[in-house]
Amino acid sequence: MPELPEVENIKIGLKPNVLNKKIIDIKFSNIVEESHKLGKLALVKDDLEKFRKNIIGKTILNLERRGKYVYFELDKGYMITHFGMTGAYFVVEKLEDIQNKNYFKHKHVIFELNTGEKLVYSDIRRFGELRYVEDKDKFDPFIRLAPEPFEENSLDYFLEKLDSKKYRDQKIKGLLLEGNVFCGCGNIYACEVLYKEKIHPELLASELDVETKTRIFNSLVETLEFSIKQGGSTISDFVHSDGGEGNMQNFLQIYGKKICPKGHKTENITIKTRATHFCPHCQSK
């Protein structure tokens, strides 16, 4: 969390509020500064002074998403953000305008804009990442990511990966979480799609035929598109840049549920360290 739909909604809400604005100063929380002194690099993954030097004075020309990342296109270079579990951006006139108490408390990077506004990055659990790169196309995580799921060649790429020697004998649930297999899917939507398609999460990719793999892919795309329209899922901490919440959690059928929509008791197992909710009756092997 956030997954692709949540990050897309962050981008949609944030973009009109930052375009063509210049960053004139950056302030870091004491936690960020102290962590860097200890060599732990909390949140900002560059030397703090180098980060400031590379970004201050730059104008934000565009804001786009790649997988679960957003990146700010500056007049020179890019600022890339991964939100971890609880990252969020806010654009406010004053810090007190951040209404969510947790996000107000955990504001860690404050970008002063030439309009007098503040672009604030808050992160409750501090698993997020901010960094400056000169060329996004040479950023390793972007290079390794699968194509965006809405692109024409993404299905062929997905099928090829699932049939590869590296992945064909791995569990399908775990593979859906691999960004270089399917871009942007996380734990919530992987559980939802496998339930929707009545597929046991522990089945191996090699045990699924091409038709079933294609159904999984198409269902993922459909689910992600629907979630984007619903503003994403607010399970615990996710909020939009205006502080609003998503609505997709009201449509979830299996994630976090003790009883499936058909009335069967669900199970929760761990696959690749992630809690995997499924119905052993509806999703039998």
KAPE-V969018 format. One record per run of one state. SS is the DSSP state (H for helix, E for strand, L for the rest). FROM is the first residue (numbers start at 1). TO is the last residue. If there is no record, write none. Layout:
ss:SS from:FROM to:TO
ss:SS from:FROM to:TO
//
This chain:
ss:L from:1 to:3
ss:H from:4 to:18
ss:L from:19 to:21
ss:E from:22 to:28
ss:L from:29 to:29
ss:H from:30 to:37
ss:L from:38 to:43
ss:E from:44 to:44
ss:L from:45 to:47
ss:H from:48 to:55
ss:L from:56 to:58
ss:E from:59 to:66
ss:L from:67 to:68
ss:E from:69 to:74
ss:L from:75 to:77
ss:E from:78 to:82
ss:L from:83 to:86
ss:E from:87 to:92
ss:L from:93 to:94
ss:H from:95 to:97
ss:L from:98 to:100
ss:H from:101 to:105
ss:L from:106 to:106
ss:E from:107 to:113
ss:L from:114 to:117
ss:E from:118 to:123
ss:L from:124 to:128
ss:E from:129 to:133
ss:L from:134 to:135
ss:H from:136 to:138
ss:L from:139 to:139
ss:H from:140 to:144
ss:L from:145 to:153
ss:H from:154 to:162
ss:L from:163 to:170
ss:E from:171 to:171
ss:H from:172 to:176
ss:L from:177 to:186
ss:H from:187 to:196
ss:L from:197 to:203
ss:E from:204 to:204
ss:H from:205 to:207
ss:L from:208 to:209
ss:H from:210 to:229
ss:L from:230 to:247
ss:H from:248 to:251
ss:L from:252 to:258
ss:E from:259 to:259
ss:L from:260 to:264
ss:E from:265 to:265
ss:L from:266 to:266
ss:E from:267 to:271
ss:L from:272 to:273
ss:E from:274 to:278
ss:L from:279 to:285
//
